[in-house]
Amino acid sequence: MKRVVVLGSTGFFGGVILERLRAAGLQPIGASRSSAEMRVDANNADEIRANFKPRDLIVDAAGPFQTRTSALIEVAMRTGFDIIDISDSAEYTQMIYERAAPIGAAGIRVLTACSGLSTLTALVVQSSPIEKPGRLTVSLRPESRVTANRGSIESFLRSIESAERGGLRVRSVDAVTLPRIFPSLKRIDFIVDAGFAGNLVLQFDWIRQKIAKHADRAAKLARRFGNARGRLRIEVASLLHTRSQTFAGQKSYMIAVLPAILAATAIVNGRFPHRGIVPHTQHVTREELFEAIRAEGIEIQ
């Protein structure tokens, strides 16, 4: 059986991925720079070379991706292992695309941003009746009572661009991934609703800097007072038409990891023919992903 390593397995999302892959009958190895079965710093090329082997499948959840280097992908191209990552960083994912030619020549698989953004959004756009969508708006109310931790807070704070009606505009990985599949998309917005108070104070740089210094304390507050139910709304529009889908409920955070879990299972079981940088519409089928989302008790409206 193909060896599967979950990088960042001691984090929240990495831990969920590790648990679900085991439940699916795989035997994944947990890896992180702290305590885990395998000690690997995702930014340390020497540690990556020493631990990862040809034909391995690395499921990369080692955030925040905003602080990541190219070490993993550089070693992957030379060693010959596959990568699925749940990157939420436009910069990190752009770095992956800039290496499309050597990735293809290496014959490896790379599924970057295999998450709610951009795999789910790509499938929603693809299945929309709007033939030439011009605008995509993604609105997220995170299930912060469950998901808040230092890494997620640092990632969020680093990505904020401006305050908008209903939340905070964040640099979106969709802006890097989706125009490659849907050239008619000219505007892509990602709005995060941090709650009324959060939206109000986080528009100021100096407040974000203070929160970043005390991220652990901020995470504790969010886990106590944050949202217990999450919501992700994806709106696709042209000049004349608008269509949207909303995913809401407890355990909505699973949307962030289900595409990677399904893709990893398919690769291990020999049901995934694609190589190179795999387009997001080919990470998983819409039917399979929506079925998995509903199985978590998440409502699709």
Wavefront OBJ file of the C-alpha trace (Angstrom):
o trace
v 0.000 0.000 0.000
v 1.183 3.509 -0.813
v 2.646 5.193 2.270
v 0.633 8.213 3.435
v 2.120 10.903 5.665
v 0.010 13.689 7.196
v 2.262 16.718 7.626
v 1.097 19.048 10.397
v -0.712 16.188 12.133
v -0.539 17.807 15.584
v -2.585 20.793 14.385
v -6.380 20.867 14.385
v -7.013 20.151 10.701
v -4.053 17.800 10.390
v -5.349 15.806 13.340
v -8.808 15.521 11.772
v -7.297 14.344 8.470
v -5.147 11.745 10.265
v -8.150 10.411 12.182
v -10.408 10.208 9.129
v -7.810 8.500 6.937
v -7.373 5.858 9.630
v -11.140 5.423 9.787
v -11.113 4.914 6.003
v -8.786 1.938 6.432
v -5.518 3.661 5.542
v -2.453 3.626 7.787
v -1.249 7.240 7.709
v 1.835 8.384 9.589
v 1.611 11.598 11.589
v 4.426 14.095 11.006
v 5.131 17.520 12.474
v 7.970 19.616 13.845
v 6.791 18.867 17.396
v 5.687 15.580 18.931
v 4.441 13.077 16.347
v 5.369 9.709 14.897
v 7.758 11.459 12.506
v 9.501 14.771 13.220
v 9.588 16.967 10.120
v 9.656 20.747 9.768
v 7.775 21.598 6.569
v 10.276 24.380 5.838
v 13.372 22.235 6.383
v 14.500 20.593 3.136
v 17.035 18.339 4.876
v 14.403 16.882 7.220
v 11.988 16.400 4.324
v 14.621 14.542 2.266
v 15.553 12.361 5.241
v 11.985 11.238 5.954
v 9.947 11.205 2.741
v 10.408 8.534 0.086
v 9.610 8.127 -3.622
v 5.932 7.310 -4.252
v 4.858 8.575 -0.809
v 1.671 10.615 -0.586
v 2.072 13.686 1.631
v -1.132 15.290 2.882
v 0.074 18.744 3.874
v -1.805 20.565 6.652
v 1.223 22.356 8.115
v -0.105 25.895 8.396
v -0.024 28.766 8.416
v 0.763 28.480 4.722
v 1.484 32.211 4.648
v 4.825 31.428 6.355
v 5.725 28.418 4.237
v 8.712 28.176 1.893
v 9.097 26.139 -1.294
v 11.060 23.406 0.522
v 8.410 20.672 0.284
v 7.622 21.069 -3.401
v 11.306 21.367 -4.333
v 12.138 18.083 -2.600
v 9.006 16.421 -4.007
v 10.099 17.137 -7.578
v 13.530 15.621 -6.948
v 12.427 12.668 -4.807
v 9.188 11.763 -6.565
v 6.395 11.896 -3.969
v 2.860 13.240 -4.353
v 1.392 16.169 -2.412
v -2.127 17.143 -1.399
v -2.215 20.423 0.512
v -5.002 22.441 2.123
v -3.311 25.784 1.452
v -5.355 28.917 2.129
v -2.500 31.185 1.007
v -2.671 32.851 -2.395
v 1.093 33.386 -2.326
v 1.939 29.778 -1.477
v -0.389 28.388 -4.131
v 0.949 30.836 -6.731
v 4.423 29.516 -5.927
v 3.173 25.998 -6.726
v 1.767 27.088 -10.105
v 5.034 28.789 -11.013
v 6.617 25.312 -10.899
v 4.027 23.676 -13.157
v 6.549 22.622 -15.831
v 9.056 20.832 -13.539
v 6.170 19.284 -11.555
v 4.796 17.836 -14.791
v 8.237 16.638 -15.859
v 8.711 14.912 -12.486
v 5.530 12.898 -13.034
v 4.184 13.599 -9.538
v 0.716 14.633 -8.439
v 0.153 17.978 -6.751
v -3.311 18.898 -5.494
v -2.885 22.367 -4.019
v -5.642 24.190 -2.098
v -7.567 20.903 -1.981
v -10.090 22.252 0.488
v -13.313 24.253 0.715
v -11.289 26.870 -1.116
v -10.642 25.989 -3.907
v -11.994 22.477 -4.598
v -15.541 23.073 -3.359
v -15.791 26.535 -4.913
v -14.546 25.188 -8.251
v -17.193 22.454 -8.252
v -19.937 24.946 -7.364
v -18.884 27.227 -10.230
v -18.639 24.285 -12.623
v -22.128 23.019 -11.761
v -23.713 26.470 -11.892
v -26.150 27.092 -14.775
v -24.330 30.376 -15.444
v -22.265 29.696 -18.555
v -19.755 32.554 -18.275
v -19.524 33.648 -14.646
v -17.878 37.017 -14.135
v -17.922 37.295 -10.365
v -17.500 34.907 -7.437
v -18.231 35.934 -3.852
v -17.403 33.569 -1.004
v -18.642 34.470 2.487
v -17.403 32.538 5.496
v -18.568 32.572 9.095
v -16.029 30.230 10.708
v -16.948 27.751 13.407
v -14.417 29.471 15.649
v -15.569 27.838 18.878
v -14.085 24.632 17.490
v -11.363 25.654 15.035
v -9.653 28.643 16.697
v -5.964 28.096 17.382
v -2.730 30.022 17.009
v -2.169 28.882 13.433
v -5.650 29.728 12.173
v -5.561 33.155 13.839
v -2.127 33.969 12.408
v -3.270 32.877 8.957
v -6.407 35.010 9.146
v -4.630 38.119 10.435
v -1.946 37.915 7.720
v -4.577 37.725 4.969
v -6.905 40.628 5.863
v -7.004 43.327 3.185
v -9.859 45.636 4.164
v -13.178 45.992 5.957
v -16.270 45.346 3.859
v -19.982 45.304 4.441
v -20.671 42.142 6.412
v -17.087 41.289 7.257
v -13.441 41.541 6.293
v -12.031 41.103 2.811
v -9.291 38.477 2.837
v -6.767 37.539 0.127
v -8.291 34.477 -1.441
v -6.555 31.431 -2.835
v -9.528 31.229 -5.241
v -8.194 34.342 -6.970
v -5.122 32.293 -7.961
v -6.731 28.954 -8.750
v -10.124 29.563 -10.352
v -9.359 31.958 -13.251
v -7.134 29.193 -14.660
v -10.232 26.995 -14.978
v -12.871 29.683 -15.596
v -11.269 32.505 -17.629
v -14.451 34.597 -17.570
v -14.097 35.172 -13.809
v -12.895 38.754 -13.445
v -13.698 39.417 -9.792
v -13.305 37.046 -6.855
v -14.093 38.214 -3.328
v -13.623 36.360 -0.061
v -15.363 37.881 2.962
v -14.899 36.517 6.476
v -17.485 37.408 9.134
v -15.616 37.582 12.434
v -18.704 38.796 14.300
v -19.748 42.429 14.734
v -17.037 43.287 17.255
v -14.363 41.377 15.366
v -15.222 43.023 12.054
v -15.063 46.421 13.749
v -11.707 46.134 15.504
v -9.771 43.951 13.051
v -9.853 46.595 10.319
v -7.042 48.381 12.176
v -3.466 47.198 11.585
v -2.237 48.039 15.076
v -4.982 45.946 16.666
v -4.139 43.002 14.421
v -0.500 43.296 15.454
v -1.447 43.194 19.142
v -3.685 40.179 18.631
v -0.913 38.389 16.723
v 1.384 38.823 19.743
v -1.232 37.180 21.960
v -2.641 34.624 19.514
v -2.955 31.864 22.107
v -5.051 34.090 24.355
v -7.170 35.189 21.399
v -7.743 31.546 20.478
v -8.982 30.760 24.000
v -11.459 33.635 23.822
v -12.676 32.536 20.398
v -13.181 28.958 21.584
v -15.268 30.264 24.467
v -17.314 32.997 22.788
v -17.039 32.241 19.064
v -19.546 30.756 16.630
v -20.775 27.255 17.411
v -22.194 26.840 13.890
v -20.322 27.765 10.745
v -21.534 28.853 7.339
v -19.985 29.038 3.878
v -21.898 30.812 1.111
v -20.704 30.670 -2.502
v -22.308 33.085 -4.957
v -21.691 32.871 -8.708
v -22.835 35.774 -10.878
v -22.857 37.175 -14.391
v -24.271 40.499 -15.560
v -27.795 39.072 -15.661
v -27.895 36.090 -13.306
v -26.869 35.112 -9.799
v -26.844 31.664 -8.202
v -25.652 30.666 -4.750
v -25.220 27.679 -2.474
v -24.883 27.771 1.295
v -23.286 25.122 3.505
v -24.158 25.516 7.170
v -24.239 23.741 10.514
v -22.103 22.245 13.196
v -18.988 20.464 11.910
v -18.974 22.822 8.930
v -15.206 22.942 9.474
v -15.097 19.508 7.817
v -15.549 21.257 4.475
v -11.911 22.353 4.829
v -10.586 18.785 4.915
v -13.083 16.522 3.147
v -11.692 17.145 -0.382
v -8.167 16.169 0.748
v -9.441 13.085 2.583
v -11.436 11.901 -0.436
v -8.598 12.595 -2.877
v -6.033 10.807 -0.698
v -8.274 7.760 -0.401
v -8.784 7.671 -4.170
v -5.038 7.909 -4.852
v -4.173 5.105 -2.419
v -6.891 2.892 -3.872
v -5.671 3.451 -7.442
v -8.725 5.446 -8.537
v -6.947 8.702 -9.384
v -5.335 8.860 -12.856
v -4.361 12.548 -12.937
v -0.798 13.844 -12.570
v 0.971 17.178 -12.576
v -0.827 20.089 -10.937
v -4.361 18.688 -10.901
v -7.199 21.151 -11.709
v -9.630 21.648 -8.840
v -12.555 20.276 -10.814
v -10.674 16.939 -10.925
v -9.709 16.607 -7.248
v -12.984 14.844 -6.437
v -16.411 14.586 -8.065
v -19.168 16.957 -7.019
v -21.455 14.046 -6.172
v -18.897 12.376 -3.912
v -17.999 15.607 -2.106
v -21.603 16.703 -1.576
v -22.500 13.251 -0.275
v -19.617 13.434 2.207
v -20.659 16.927 3.306
v -24.245 15.826 3.936
v -22.997 12.773 5.837
v -21.410 15.184 8.350
v -24.832 16.717 9.018
v -23.999 19.911 7.134
v -27.000 21.461 5.376
v -26.708 22.397 1.707
v -29.159 25.092 0.687
l 1 2 3 4 5 6 7 8 9 10 11 12 13 14 15 16 17 18 19 20 21 22 23 24 25 26 27 28 29 30 31 32 33 34 35 36 37 38 39 40 41 42 43 44 45 46 47 48 49 50 51 52 53 54 55 56 57 58 59 60 61 62 63 64 65 66 67 68 69 70 71 72 73 74 75 76 77 78 79 80 81 82 83 84 85 86 87 88 89 90 91 92 93 94 95 96 97 98 99 100 101 102 103 104 105 106 107 108 109 110 111 112 113 114 115 116 117 118 119 120 121 122 123 124 125 126 127 128 129 130 131 132 133 134 135 136 137 138 139 140 141 142 143 144 145 146 147 148 149 150 151 152 153 154 155 156 157 158 159 160 161 162 163 164 165 166 167 168 169 170 171 172 173 174 175 176 177 178 179 180 181 182 183 184 185 186 187 188 189 190 191 192 193 194 195 196 197 198 199 200 201 202 203 204 205 206 207 208 209 210 211 212 213 214 215 216 217 218 219 220 221 222 223 224 225 226 227 228 229 230 231 232 233 234 235 236 237 238 239 240 241 242 243 244 245 246 247 248 249 250 251 252 253 254 255 256 257 258 259 260 261 262 263 264 265 266 267 268 269 270 271 272 273 274 275 276 277 278 279 280 281 282 283 284 285 286 287 288 289 290 291 292 293 294 295 296 297 298 299 300 301
